[in-house]
Amino acid sequence: MQVGTAQQLIAGGVVELAVVSGVDLFGLDVILNVQRLLRSAQGAYEAVRVDGMPELLPSFDRLMRPTTGGRTA
């Protein structure tokens, strides 16, 4: 999916270079452990959050969005 998004950004002239990173394969046990750790971190974050801090930590409930640094020279 990320490679397709990168290809579209390049083909559309939005960026000249896109870097795609990630892991090709996760085991279910790894995913479940990461979700457990993230939910724990989210709960702790909400307990200490004060005004001015970002509202949310990363989440598995939303799709990842591409990040671009603009055009390269």
All heavy atoms as TSV, in Angstrom:
chain	resi	resn	atom	element	x	y	z
A	1	MET	N	N	0.821	-1.185	0.000
A	1	MET	CA	C	0.000	0.000	0.000
A	1	MET	C	C	0.874	1.260	0.000
A	1	MET	O	O	0.609	2.202	-0.728
A	1	MET	CB	C	-0.936	-0.040	1.200
A	1	MET	CG	C	-2.017	0.991	1.169
A	1	MET	SD	S	-3.060	0.830	2.622
A	1	MET	CE	C	-4.595	0.493	1.848
A	2	GLN	N	N	1.919	1.248	0.816
A	2	GLN	CA	C	2.799	2.416	0.890
A	2	GLN	C	C	3.561	2.617	-0.411
A	2	GLN	O	O	3.775	3.752	-0.837
A	2	GLN	CB	C	3.774	2.283	2.056
A	2	GLN	CG	C	3.109	2.391	3.410
A	2	GLN	CD	C	4.092	2.153	4.529
A	2	GLN	OE1	O	5.099	1.482	4.366
A	2	GLN	NE2	N	3.798	2.698	5.689
A	3	VAL	N	N	3.954	1.531	-1.049
A	3	VAL	CA	C	4.664	1.645	-2.323
A	3	VAL	C	C	3.729	2.243	-3.371
A	3	VAL	O	O	4.136	3.102	-4.161
A	3	VAL	CB	C	5.211	0.272	-2.782
A	3	VAL	CG1	C	5.747	0.333	-4.192
A	3	VAL	CG2	C	6.287	-0.211	-1.818
A	4	GLY	N	N	2.471	1.834	-3.373
A	4	GLY	CA	C	1.494	2.393	-4.308
A	4	GLY	C	C	1.274	3.877	-4.081
A	4	GLY	O	O	1.186	4.659	-5.035
A	5	THR	N	N	1.185	4.281	-2.820
A	5	THR	CA	C	1.028	5.700	-2.501
A	5	THR	C	C	2.244	6.488	-2.960
A	5	THR	O	O	2.124	7.570	-3.539
A	5	THR	CB	C	0.810	5.889	-0.985
A	5	THR	OG1	O	-0.372	5.197	-0.598
A	5	THR	CG2	C	0.679	7.364	-0.626
A	6	ALA	N	N	3.433	5.944	-2.720
A	6	ALA	CA	C	4.659	6.610	-3.158
A	6	ALA	C	C	4.672	6.759	-4.670
A	6	ALA	O	O	5.019	7.823	-5.196
A	6	ALA	CB	C	5.886	5.822	-2.688
A	7	GLN	N	N	4.267	5.713	-5.384
A	7	GLN	CA	C	4.234	5.762	-6.847
A	7	GLN	C	C	3.269	6.847	-7.323
A	7	GLN	O	O	3.578	7.602	-8.245
A	7	GLN	CB	C	3.833	4.389	-7.411
A	7	GLN	CG	C	3.913	4.282	-8.915
A	7	GLN	CD	C	2.647	4.742	-9.623
A	7	GLN	OE1	O	1.548	4.665	-9.093
A	7	GLN	NE2	N	2.810	5.234	-10.837
A	8	GLN	N	N	2.121	6.963	-6.690
A	8	GLN	CA	C	1.144	7.984	-7.068
A	8	GLN	C	C	1.680	9.393	-6.811
A	8	GLN	O	O	1.466	10.301	-7.620
A	8	GLN	CB	C	-0.163	7.776	-6.308
A	8	GLN	CG	C	-0.937	6.559	-6.771
A	8	GLN	CD	C	-2.171	6.303	-5.921
A	8	GLN	OE1	O	-2.387	6.933	-4.893
A	8	GLN	NE2	N	-2.983	5.353	-6.365
A	9	LEU	N	N	2.350	9.580	-5.687
A	9	LEU	CA	C	2.923	10.893	-5.373
A	9	LEU	C	C	3.983	11.286	-6.395
A	9	LEU	O	O	4.053	12.438	-6.825
A	9	LEU	CB	C	3.515	10.895	-3.960
A	9	LEU	CG	C	2.518	10.805	-2.805
A	9	LEU	CD1	C	3.250	10.551	-1.490
A	9	LEU	CD2	C	1.677	12.061	-2.723
A	10	ILE	N	N	4.802	10.329	-6.798
A	10	ILE	CA	C	5.841	10.603	-7.797
A	10	ILE	C	C	5.200	10.858	-9.154
A	10	ILE	O	O	5.519	11.843	-9.830
A	10	ILE	CB	C	6.854	9.444	-7.868
A	10	ILE	CG1	C	7.650	9.368	-6.562
A	10	ILE	CG2	C	7.797	9.611	-9.062
A	10	ILE	CD1	C	8.467	8.097	-6.400
A	11	ALA	N	N	4.282	9.981	-9.568
A	11	ALA	CA	C	3.627	10.128	-10.879
A	11	ALA	C	C	2.834	11.423	-10.970
A	11	ALA	O	O	2.765	12.039	-12.037
A	11	ALA	CB	C	2.711	8.927	-11.139
A	12	GLY	N	N	2.265	11.870	-9.866
A	12	GLY	CA	C	1.482	13.099	-9.858
A	12	GLY	C	C	2.312	14.353	-9.728
A	12	GLY	O	O	1.768	15.465	-9.713
A	13	GLY	N	N	3.622	14.201	-9.606
A	13	GLY	CA	C	4.486	15.370	-9.496
A	13	GLY	C	C	4.470	16.022	-8.128
A	13	GLY	O	O	4.987	17.118	-7.957
A	14	VAL	N	N	3.892	15.351	-7.140
A	14	VAL	CA	C	3.845	15.910	-5.792
A	14	VAL	C	C	5.231	15.872	-5.158
A	14	VAL	O	O	5.644	16.808	-4.481
A	14	VAL	CB	C	2.824	15.139	-4.921
A	14	VAL	CG1	C	2.821	15.647	-3.490
A	14	VAL	CG2	C	1.432	15.235	-5.533
A	15	VAL	N	N	5.950	14.772	-5.377
A	15	VAL	CA	C	7.323	14.631	-4.882
A	15	VAL	C	C	8.182	14.040	-5.985
A	15	VAL	O	O	7.683	13.419	-6.918
A	15	VAL	CB	C	7.407	13.727	-3.622
A	15	VAL	CG1	C	6.625	14.305	-2.467
A	15	VAL	CG2	C	6.945	12.319	-3.932
A	16	GLU	N	N	9.468	14.243	-5.887
A	16	GLU	CA	C	10.398	13.647	-6.845
A	16	GLU	C	C	10.996	12.362	-6.295
A	16	GLU	O	O	11.455	11.515	-7.058
A	16	GLU	CB	C	11.511	14.642	-7.176
A	16	GLU	CG	C	10.987	15.852	-7.931
A	16	GLU	CD	C	12.077	16.877	-8.197
A	16	GLU	OE1	O	13.259	16.587	-7.943
A	16	GLU	OE2	O	11.739	17.970	-8.646
A	17	LEU	N	N	10.998	12.230	-4.982
A	17	LEU	CA	C	11.576	11.067	-4.337
A	17	LEU	C	C	10.703	10.710	-3.142
A	17	LEU	O	O	10.299	11.586	-2.380
A	17	LEU	CB	C	13.000	11.386	-3.849
A	17	LEU	CG	C	13.693	10.333	-3.003
A	17	LEU	CD1	C	14.018	9.099	-3.855
A	17	LEU	CD2	C	14.960	10.902	-2.400
A	18	ALA	N	N	10.390	9.433	-3.001
A	18	ALA	CA	C	9.621	8.962	-1.852
A	18	ALA	C	C	10.377	7.811	-1.211
A	18	ALA	O	O	10.916	6.953	-1.900
A	18	ALA	CB	C	8.234	8.505	-2.286
A	19	VAL	N	N	10.447	7.820	0.098
A	19	VAL	CA	C	11.091	6.746	0.842
A	19	VAL	C	C	10.001	5.967	1.546
A	19	VAL	O	O	9.196	6.531	2.274
A	19	VAL	CB	C	12.096	7.299	1.874
A	19	VAL	CG1	C	12.706	6.176	2.692
A	19	VAL	CG2	C	13.173	8.114	1.175
A	20	VAL	N	N	9.969	4.665	1.300
A	20	VAL	CA	C	8.975	3.796	1.915
A	20	VAL	C	C	9.692	2.899	2.902
A	20	VAL	O	O	10.674	2.246	2.559
A	20	VAL	CB	C	8.251	2.945	0.843
A	20	VAL	CG1	C	7.252	2.006	1.489
A	20	VAL	CG2	C	7.581	3.848	-0.180
A	21	SER	N	N	9.209	2.891	4.120
A	21	SER	CA	C	9.839	2.045	5.129
A	21	SER	C	C	8.778	1.184	5.786
A	21	SER	O	O	7.591	1.393	5.628
A	21	SER	CB	C	10.554	2.906	6.177
A	21	SER	OG	O	9.598	3.697	6.860
A	22	GLY	N	N	9.221	0.223	6.505
A	22	GLY	CA	C	8.301	-0.651	7.212
A	22	GLY	C	C	8.844	-2.055	7.276
A	22	GLY	O	O	10.008	-2.313	6.961
A	23	VAL	N	N	8.003	-2.948	7.665
A	23	VAL	CA	C	8.373	-4.347	7.811
A	23	VAL	C	C	7.478	-5.150	6.889
A	23	VAL	O	O	6.279	-4.930	6.815
A	23	VAL	CB	C	8.198	-4.795	9.272
A	23	VAL	CG1	C	8.469	-6.272	9.434
A	23	VAL	CG2	C	9.090	-3.975	10.184
A	24	ASP	N	N	8.069	-6.086	6.183
A	24	ASP	CA	C	7.307	-6.895	5.240
A	24	ASP	C	C	6.356	-7.874	5.917
A	24	ASP	O	O	5.312	-8.197	5.389
A	24	ASP	CB	C	8.251	-7.684	4.337
A	24	ASP	CG	C	9.058	-6.780	3.434
A	24	ASP	OD1	O	8.564	-5.701	3.080
A	24	ASP	OD2	O	10.182	-7.174	3.092
A	25	LEU	N	N	6.721	-8.368	7.084
A	25	LEU	CA	C	5.927	-9.414	7.711
A	25	LEU	C	C	6.021	-9.313	9.220
A	25	LEU	O	O	7.104	-9.191	9.773
A	25	LEU	CB	C	6.436	-10.793	7.247
A	25	LEU	CG	C	5.753	-12.004	7.828
A	25	LEU	CD1	C	4.303	-12.068	7.353
A	25	LEU	CD2	C	6.487	-13.263	7.403
A	26	PHE	N	N	4.881	-9.338	9.870
A	26	PHE	CA	C	4.813	-9.389	11.323
A	26	PHE	C	C	4.139	-10.691	11.714
A	26	PHE	O	O	3.166	-11.105	11.094
A	26	PHE	CB	C	3.936	-8.260	11.883
A	26	PHE	CG	C	4.640	-6.972	12.143
A	26	PHE	CD1	C	4.238	-5.823	11.509
A	26	PHE	CD2	C	5.674	-6.897	13.049
A	26	PHE	CE1	C	4.863	-4.617	11.758
A	26	PHE	CE2	C	6.305	-5.695	13.310
A	26	PHE	CZ	C	5.898	-4.554	12.664
A	27	GLY	N	N	4.590	-11.313	12.776
A	27	GLY	CA	C	3.883	-12.443	13.344
A	27	GLY	C	C	2.737	-11.915	14.193
A	27	GLY	O	O	2.820	-10.821	14.753
A	28	LEU	N	N	1.663	-12.665	14.305
A	28	LEU	CA	C	0.499	-12.244	15.085
A	28	LEU	C	C	0.888	-11.948	16.528
A	28	LEU	O	O	0.403	-10.974	17.109
A	28	LEU	CB	C	-0.588	-13.313	15.031
A	28	LEU	CG	C	-1.877	-12.991	15.788
A	28	LEU	CD1	C	-2.504	-11.694	15.275
A	28	LEU	CD2	C	-2.853	-14.148	15.684
A	29	ASP	N	N	1.789	-12.732	17.103
A	29	ASP	CA	C	2.200	-12.492	18.480
A	29	ASP	C	C	2.885	-11.135	18.640
A	29	ASP	O	O	2.684	-10.434	19.628
A	29	ASP	CB	C	3.098	-13.613	18.999
A	29	ASP	CG	C	4.356	-13.812	18.156
A	29	ASP	OD1	O	4.327	-13.509	16.945
A	29	ASP	OD2	O	5.368	-14.287	18.708
A	30	VAL	N	N	3.656	-10.723	17.643
A	30	VAL	CA	C	4.316	-9.411	17.683
A	30	VAL	C	C	3.281	-8.300	17.607
A	30	VAL	O	O	3.322	-7.333	18.370
A	30	VAL	CB	C	5.352	-9.277	16.542
A	30	VAL	CG1	C	5.915	-7.869	16.485
A	30	VAL	CG2	C	6.472	-10.290	16.711
A	31	ILE	N	N	2.323	-8.429	16.698
A	31	ILE	CA	C	1.274	-7.414	16.541
A	31	ILE	C	C	0.463	-7.276	17.825
A	31	ILE	O	O	0.209	-6.165	18.299
A	31	ILE	CB	C	0.366	-7.747	15.352
A	31	ILE	CG1	C	1.154	-7.630	14.046
A	31	ILE	CG2	C	-0.862	-6.832	15.325
A	31	ILE	CD1	C	0.419	-8.145	12.833
A	32	LEU	N	N	0.058	-8.392	18.403
A	32	LEU	CA	C	-0.732	-8.343	19.636
A	32	LEU	C	C	0.060	-7.714	20.779
A	32	LEU	O	O	-0.480	-6.936	21.565
A	32	LEU	CB	C	-1.205	-9.745	20.015
A	32	LEU	CG	C	-2.222	-10.364	19.062
A	32	LEU	CD1	C	-2.502	-11.815	19.455
A	32	LEU	CD2	C	-3.504	-9.551	19.014
A	33	ASN	N	N	1.350	-7.999	20.874
A	33	ASN	CA	C	2.185	-7.407	21.920
A	33	ASN	C	C	2.337	-5.902	21.711
A	33	ASN	O	O	2.244	-5.124	22.663
A	33	ASN	CB	C	3.554	-8.089	21.969
A	33	ASN	CG	C	4.326	-7.693	23.203
A	33	ASN	OD1	O	3.785	-7.651	24.301
A	33	ASN	ND2	N	5.601	-7.392	23.025
A	34	VAL	N	N	2.550	-5.484	20.478
A	34	VAL	CA	C	2.674	-4.054	20.188
A	34	VAL	C	C	1.368	-3.336	20.516
A	34	VAL	O	O	1.372	-2.252	21.104
A	34	VAL	CB	C	3.098	-3.829	18.718
A	34	VAL	CG1	C	2.966	-2.375	18.340
A	34	VAL	CG2	C	4.517	-4.313	18.501
A	35	GLN	N	N	0.229	-3.944	20.158
A	35	GLN	CA	C	-1.062	-3.333	20.482
A	35	GLN	C	C	-1.239	-3.201	21.991
A	35	GLN	O	O	-1.703	-2.174	22.483
A	35	GLN	CB	C	-2.206	-4.155	19.902
A	35	GLN	CG	C	-2.381	-3.984	18.418
A	35	GLN	CD	C	-3.550	-4.796	17.894
A	35	GLN	OE1	O	-3.764	-5.937	18.302
A	35	GLN	NE2	N	-4.300	-4.211	17.001
A	36	ARG	N	N	-0.865	-4.235	22.734
A	36	ARG	CA	C	-0.985	-4.198	24.193
A	36	ARG	C	C	-0.112	-3.089	24.776
A	36	ARG	O	O	-0.564	-2.306	25.621
A	36	ARG	CB	C	-0.574	-5.553	24.781
A	36	ARG	CG	C	-0.689	-5.632	26.295
A	36	ARG	CD	C	-0.203	-6.975	26.829
A	36	ARG	NE	N	1.202	-7.227	26.518
A	36	ARG	CZ	C	2.228	-6.691	27.178
A	36	ARG	NH1	N	2.016	-5.850	28.165
A	36	ARG	NH2	N	3.467	-6.977	26.834
A	37	LEU	N	N	1.123	-2.984	24.295
A	37	LEU	CA	C	2.019	-1.939	24.788
A	37	LEU	C	C	1.512	-0.545	24.431
A	37	LEU	O	O	1.571	0.381	25.244
A	37	LEU	CB	C	3.424	-2.155	24.220
A	37	LEU	CG	C	4.161	-3.386	24.734
A	37	LEU	CD1	C	5.430	-3.615	23.923
A	37	LEU	CD2	C	4.473	-3.250	26.207
A	38	LEU	N	N	0.988	-0.384	23.204
A	38	LEU	CA	C	0.478	0.914	22.791
A	38	LEU	C	C	-0.734	1.322	23.617
A	38	LEU	O	O	-0.835	2.461	24.061
A	38	LEU	CB	C	0.116	0.898	21.304
A	38	LEU	CG	C	-0.473	2.200	20.760
A	38	LEU	CD1	C	0.501	3.365	20.947
A	38	LEU	CD2	C	-0.844	2.043	19.293
A	39	ARG	N	N	-1.646	0.389	23.851
A	39	ARG	CA	C	-2.831	0.715	24.669
A	39	ARG	C	C	-2.431	1.097	26.089
A	39	ARG	O	O	-3.006	2.000	26.685
A	39	ARG	CB	C	-3.812	-0.446	24.640
A	39	ARG	CG	C	-4.503	-0.547	23.295
A	39	ARG	CD	C	-5.647	-1.538	23.292
A	39	ARG	NE	N	-6.259	-1.522	21.971
A	39	ARG	CZ	C	-6.213	-2.530	21.119
A	39	ARG	NH1	N	-5.603	-3.644	21.451
A	39	ARG	NH2	N	-6.795	-2.438	19.943
A	40	SER	N	N	-1.430	0.420	26.621
A	40	SER	CA	C	-0.930	0.758	27.951
A	40	SER	C	C	-0.343	2.168	27.960
A	40	SER	O	O	-0.606	2.968	28.860
A	40	SER	CB	C	0.118	-0.261	28.380
A	40	SER	OG	O	0.671	0.096	29.620
A	41	ALA	N	N	0.454	2.492	26.934
A	41	ALA	CA	C	1.045	3.825	26.828
A	41	ALA	C	C	-0.034	4.890	26.657
A	41	ALA	O	O	0.051	5.974	27.237
A	41	ALA	CB	C	2.026	3.884	25.658
A	42	GLN	N	N	-1.077	4.586	25.864
A	42	GLN	CA	C	-2.166	5.543	25.669
A	42	GLN	C	C	-2.873	5.829	26.983
A	42	GLN	O	O	-3.201	6.980	27.288
A	42	GLN	CB	C	-3.151	5.017	24.623
A	42	GLN	CG	C	-2.615	5.060	23.216
A	42	GLN	CD	C	-3.504	4.323	22.228
A	42	GLN	OE1	O	-4.167	3.348	22.577
A	42	GLN	NE2	N	-3.499	4.779	20.989
A	43	GLY	N	N	-3.111	4.782	27.790
A	43	GLY	CA	C	-3.767	4.973	29.085
A	43	GLY	C	C	-2.929	5.822	30.022
A	43	GLY	O	O	-3.439	6.732	30.691
A	44	ALA	N	N	-1.632	5.559	30.065
A	44	ALA	CA	C	-0.735	6.346	30.918
A	44	ALA	C	C	-0.671	7.789	30.438
A	44	ALA	O	O	-0.665	8.729	31.236
A	44	ALA	CB	C	0.661	5.719	30.934
A	45	TYR	N	N	-0.638	7.976	29.119
A	45	TYR	CA	C	-0.571	9.317	28.543
A	45	TYR	C	C	-1.807	10.127	28.918
A	45	TYR	O	O	-1.714	11.285	29.299
A	45	TYR	CB	C	-0.437	9.206	27.027
A	45	TYR	CG	C	-0.265	10.525	26.308
A	45	TYR	CD1	C	0.968	11.154	26.294
A	45	TYR	CD2	C	-1.318	11.124	25.635
A	45	TYR	CE1	C	1.148	12.358	25.621
A	45	TYR	CE2	C	-1.145	12.316	24.957
A	45	TYR	CZ	C	0.082	12.927	24.959
A	45	TYR	OH	O	0.254	14.115	24.300
A	46	GLU	N	N	-2.972	9.505	28.823
A	46	GLU	CA	C	-4.212	10.209	29.165
A	46	GLU	C	C	-4.232	10.610	30.635
A	46	GLU	O	O	-4.787	11.640	30.992
A	46	GLU	CB	C	-5.430	9.351	28.824
A	46	GLU	CG	C	-5.719	9.297	27.344
A	46	GLU	CD	C	-5.952	10.675	26.718
A	46	GLU	OE1	O	-6.671	11.508	27.313
A	46	GLU	OE2	O	-5.397	10.927	25.639
A	47	ALA	N	N	-3.599	9.819	31.486
A	47	ALA	CA	C	-3.574	10.108	32.924
A	47	ALA	C	C	-2.736	11.338	33.245
A	47	ALA	O	O	-2.998	12.020	34.240
A	47	ALA	CB	C	-3.059	8.893	33.695
A	48	VAL	N	N	-1.727	11.639	32.428
A	48	VAL	CA	C	-0.834	12.765	32.725
A	48	VAL	C	C	-0.978	13.917	31.727
A	48	VAL	O	O	-0.315	14.938	31.867
A	48	VAL	CB	C	0.650	12.321	32.765
A	48	VAL	CG1	C	0.863	11.285	33.849
A	48	VAL	CG2	C	1.104	11.803	31.412
A	49	ARG	N	N	-1.856	13.763	30.728
A	49	ARG	CA	C	-1.991	14.772	29.674
A	49	ARG	C	C	-2.498	16.093	30.244
A	49	ARG	O	O	-3.408	16.126	31.049
A	49	ARG	CB	C	-2.961	14.284	28.600
A	49	ARG	CG	C	-3.028	15.205	27.424
A	49	ARG	CD	C	-3.965	14.659	26.348
A	49	ARG	NE	N	-4.108	15.647	25.318
A	49	ARG	CZ	C	-4.927	16.696	25.386
A	49	ARG	NH1	N	-5.701	16.864	26.427
A	49	ARG	NH2	N	-4.984	17.569	24.410
A	50	VAL	N	N	-1.869	17.181	29.816
A	50	VAL	CA	C	-2.308	18.528	30.180
A	50	VAL	C	C	-2.488	19.325	28.895
A	50	VAL	O	O	-2.026	18.933	27.823
A	50	VAL	CB	C	-1.277	19.228	31.112
A	50	VAL	CG1	C	-1.168	18.499	32.443
A	50	VAL	CG2	C	0.070	19.344	30.454
A	51	ASP	N	N	-3.177	20.462	28.998
A	51	ASP	CA	C	-3.390	21.306	27.827
A	51	ASP	C	C	-2.069	21.647	27.162
A	51	ASP	O	O	-1.066	21.891	27.814
A	51	ASP	CB	C	-4.102	22.603	28.225
A	51	ASP	CG	C	-5.553	22.368	28.613
A	51	ASP	OD1	O	-6.105	21.334	28.199
A	51	ASP	OD2	O	-6.112	23.219	29.318
A	52	GLY	N	N	-2.075	21.633	25.839
A	52	GLY	CA	C	-0.887	21.939	25.066
A	52	GLY	C	C	-0.161	20.699	24.569
A	52	GLY	O	O	0.647	20.787	23.660
A	53	MET	N	N	-0.432	19.559	25.175
A	53	MET	CA	C	0.172	18.312	24.706
A	53	MET	C	C	-0.665	17.772	23.549
A	53	MET	O	O	-1.877	18.016	23.493
A	53	MET	CB	C	0.227	17.272	25.832
A	53	MET	CG	C	1.207	17.612	26.931
A	53	MET	SD	S	1.123	16.468	28.350
A	53	MET	CE	C	1.727	14.967	27.625
A	54	PRO	N	N	-0.066	17.055	22.618
A	54	PRO	CA	C	-0.857	16.450	21.536
A	54	PRO	C	C	-1.974	15.593	22.112
A	54	PRO	O	O	-1.827	15.005	23.182
A	54	PRO	CB	C	0.153	15.586	20.781
A	54	PRO	CG	C	1.485	16.149	21.142
A	54	PRO	CD	C	1.346	16.719	22.514
A	55	GLU	N	N	-3.095	15.525	21.383
A	55	GLU	CA	C	-4.247	14.806	21.910
A	55	GLU	C	C	-4.090	13.297	21.869
A	55	GLU	O	O	-4.589	12.608	22.741
A	55	GLU	CB	C	-5.510	15.219	21.161
A	55	GLU	CG	C	-5.919	16.635	21.497
A	55	GLU	CD	C	-7.308	16.960	20.987
A	55	GLU	OE1	O	-8.113	16.038	20.820
A	55	GLU	OE2	O	-7.555	18.137	20.752
A	56	LEU	N	N	-3.425	12.770	20.841
A	56	LEU	CA	C	-3.367	11.327	20.694
A	56	LEU	C	C	-1.957	10.830	20.400
A	56	LEU	O	O	-1.201	11.477	19.692
A	56	LEU	CB	C	-4.272	10.866	19.547
A	56	LEU	CG	C	-5.770	11.038	19.730
A	56	LEU	CD1	C	-6.485	10.683	18.438
A	56	LEU	CD2	C	-6.280	10.175	20.862
A	57	LEU	N	N	-1.645	9.676	20.932
A	57	LEU	CA	C	-0.452	8.946	20.531
A	57	LEU	C	C	-0.794	8.165	19.269
A	57	LEU	O	O	-1.956	8.096	18.871
A	57	LEU	CB	C	-0.044	7.983	21.649
A	57	LEU	CG	C	0.519	8.613	22.914
A	57	LEU	CD1	C	0.746	7.535	23.966
A	57	LEU	CD2	C	1.812	9.338	22.625
A	58	PRO	N	N	0.176	7.516	18.633
A	58	PRO	CA	C	-0.137	6.684	17.473
A	58	PRO	C	C	-1.221	5.668	17.822
A	58	PRO	O	O	-1.388	5.288	18.969
A	58	PRO	CB	C	1.189	5.977	17.179
A	58	PRO	CG	C	2.227	6.852	17.778
A	58	PRO	CD	C	1.584	7.502	18.964
A	59	SER	N	N	-1.951	5.241	16.811
A	59	SER	CA	C	-3.070	4.344	17.044
A	59	SER	C	C	-3.176	3.310	15.937
A	59	SER	O	O	-2.815	3.571	14.793
A	59	SER	CB	C	-4.357	5.156	17.110
A	59	SER	OG	O	-5.474	4.300	17.172
A	60	PHE	N	N	-3.695	2.144	16.263
A	60	PHE	CA	C	-3.991	1.122	15.270
A	60	PHE	C	C	-5.397	1.306	14.720
A	60	PHE	O	O	-5.856	0.528	13.898
A	60	PHE	CB	C	-3.865	-0.272	15.879
A	60	PHE	CG	C	-2.443	-0.674	16.131
A	60	PHE	CD1	C	-1.932	-0.686	17.406
A	60	PHE	CD2	C	-1.621	-1.041	15.080
A	60	PHE	CE1	C	-0.626	-1.055	17.638
A	60	PHE	CE2	C	-0.308	-1.402	15.298
A	60	PHE	CZ	C	0.199	-1.413	16.585
A	61	ASP	N	N	-6.121	2.325	15.194
A	61	ASP	CA	C	-7.504	2.531	14.792
A	61	ASP	C	C	-7.638	3.385	13.538
A	61	ASP	O	O	-8.740	3.596	13.052
A	61	ASP	CB	C	-8.284	3.212	15.925
A	61	ASP	CG	C	-8.286	2.365	17.191
A	61	ASP	OD1	O	-8.174	1.121	17.081
A	61	ASP	OD2	O	-8.391	2.947	18.279
A	62	ARG	N	N	-6.528	3.922	13.016
A	62	ARG	CA	C	-6.565	4.791	11.843
A	62	ARG	C	C	-5.513	4.334	10.845
A	62	ARG	O	O	-4.489	3.782	11.223
A	62	ARG	CB	C	-6.270	6.240	12.250
A	62	ARG	CG	C	-7.342	6.830	13.151
A	62	ARG	CD	C	-7.027	8.259	13.561
A	62	ARG	NE	N	-5.703	8.460	14.114
A	62	ARG	CZ	C	-5.366	8.236	15.379
A	62	ARG	NH1	N	-6.239	7.773	16.231
A	62	ARG	NH2	N	-4.144	8.476	15.805
A	63	LEU	N	N	-5.751	4.595	9.563
A	63	LEU	CA	C	-4.780	4.282	8.537
A	63	LEU	C	C	-3.588	5.215	8.655
A	63	LEU	O	O	-3.724	6.370	9.054
A	63	LEU	CB	C	-5.392	4.449	7.152
A	63	LEU	CG	C	-6.461	3.451	6.765
A	63	LEU	CD1	C	-7.058	3.841	5.409
A	63	LEU	CD2	C	-5.888	2.051	6.698
A	64	MET	N	N	-2.407	4.720	8.291
A	64	MET	CA	C	-1.236	5.579	8.229
A	64	MET	C	C	-1.377	6.509	7.040
A	64	MET	O	O	-1.955	6.150	6.017
A	64	MET	CB	C	0.030	4.739	8.074
A	64	MET	CG	C	0.349	3.908	9.285
A	64	MET	SD	S	1.827	2.913	9.029
A	64	MET	CE	C	3.066	4.188	8.906
A	65	ARG	N	N	-0.882	7.685	7.145
A	65	ARG	CA	C	-0.922	8.661	6.061
A	65	ARG	C	C	0.496	8.969	5.617
A	65	ARG	O	O	1.413	9.006	6.432
A	65	ARG	CB	C	-1.599	9.954	6.516
A	65	ARG	CG	C	-3.026	9.749	6.962
A	65	ARG	CD	C	-3.885	9.459	5.754
A	65	ARG	NE	N	-5.269	9.285	6.180
A	65	ARG	CZ	C	-6.065	8.384	5.665
A	65	ARG	NH1	N	-5.652	7.575	4.726
A	65	ARG	NH2	N	-7.303	8.279	6.067
A	66	PRO	N	N	0.680	9.212	4.323
A	66	PRO	CA	C	2.030	9.533	3.861
A	66	PRO	C	C	2.505	10.861	4.426
A	66	PRO	O	O	1.714	11.769	4.636
A	66	PRO	CB	C	1.878	9.594	2.341
A	66	PRO	CG	C	0.436	9.847	2.105
A	66	PRO	CD	C	-0.299	9.224	3.261
A	67	THR	N	N	3.782	10.944	4.679
A	67	THR	CA	C	4.399	12.178	5.120
A	67	THR	C	C	5.389	12.597	4.048
A	67	THR	O	O	6.212	11.804	3.625
A	67	THR	CB	C	5.142	11.961	6.446
A	67	THR	OG1	O	4.223	11.451	7.415
A	67	THR	CG2	C	5.751	13.248	6.951
A	68	THR	N	N	5.269	13.821	3.598
A	68	THR	CA	C	6.196	14.301	2.572
A	68	THR	C	C	6.933	15.509	3.096
A	68	THR	O	O	6.388	16.304	3.856
A	68	THR	CB	C	5.462	14.673	1.276
A	68	THR	OG1	O	4.539	15.736	1.561
A	68	THR	CG2	C	4.704	13.478	0.703
A	69	GLY	N	N	8.157	15.625	2.683
A	69	GLY	CA	C	8.964	16.760	3.094
A	69	GLY	C	C	9.013	17.835	2.028
A	69	GLY	O	O	9.820	18.737	2.080
A	70	GLY	N	N	8.133	17.735	1.037
A	70	GLY	CA	C	8.133	18.717	-0.040
A	70	GLY	C	C	9.004	18.258	-1.186
A	70	GLY	O	O	9.531	17.165	-1.204
A	71	ARG	N	N	9.149	19.128	-2.143
A	71	ARG	CA	C	9.936	18.785	-3.322
A	71	ARG	C	C	11.426	18.788	-3.013
A	71	ARG	O	O	11.884	19.536	-2.189
A	71	ARG	CB	C	9.672	19.804	-4.444
A	71	ARG	CG	C	8.310	19.681	-5.020
A	71	ARG	CD	C	8.204	20.638	-6.206
A	71	ARG	NE	N	6.976	20.402	-6.908
A	71	ARG	CZ	C	6.833	19.559	-7.920
A	71	ARG	NH1	N	7.854	18.876	-8.352
A	71	ARG	NH2	N	5.679	19.398	-8.500
A	72	THR	N	N	12.128	17.926	-3.723
A	72	THR	CA	C	13.584	17.922	-3.586
A	72	THR	C	C	14.179	18.665	-4.773
A	72	THR	O	O	13.562	18.788	-5.820
A	72	THR	CB	C	14.122	16.483	-3.569
A	72	THR	OG1	O	13.729	15.812	-4.752
A	72	THR	CG2	C	13.607	15.731	-2.354
A	73	ALA	N	N	15.388	19.178	-4.601
A	73	ALA	CA	C	16.044	19.925	-5.673
A	73	ALA	C	C	16.613	18.998	-6.705
A	73	ALA	O	O	16.882	17.875	-6.508
A	73	ALA	CB	C	17.129	20.811	-5.095
